Amino acid sequence: MSDNAILSALRRMGYQKDEMSGHGFRAMASTLLYENGFPGHCIELQLAHTERNSVKRAYNYALHIDERVKMMDWWANYLDGLK
């Protein structure tokens, strides 16, 4: 989904520019995942953030899938609990 599609959907749902953005959801997720003890490397991978250290970036292809699945399962349960 493009950034514009997400912004358009938010506006149609009634969110104003100063209330929420697509990036705001990403920031909220990052904050909650860090606060609930998930490893930073998993959070950053899930958000598609790149490694700043160029040597690590060049050699590390780890995806940490098992940890990320657990993290996203927690996230799904958290969101379900908000309904």
LINHU-V194458 format. One line per field, one symbol per residue. ss: DSSP state (a for helix, b for strand, c for the rest). psi: psi as a letter, one per 40 degrees, with the letter a starting at -180 (. if undefined). burial: + if it has 9 or more other ideal C-beta (glycine too) atoms within 8 Angstrom, else -. A space follows every 10 residues. Layout:
# LINHU-V194458
ss = ???
psi = ???
burial = ???
This chain:
# LINHU-V194458
ss = ccaaaaaaaa aacccccccc caaaaaaaaa aaaaacccca aaaaaacccc cccaaaaaac ccccaaaaaa aaaaaaaaaa aac
psi = hidddddddd ddeehidedi iddddddddd dddddeeihd ddddddefii hdhdddddeh ehefdddddd dddddddddd de.
burial = -----++--+ +--------- -+--++--++ -+++---+-- -++++++--- ------+--- ---+--++-- ++-++--+-- ---
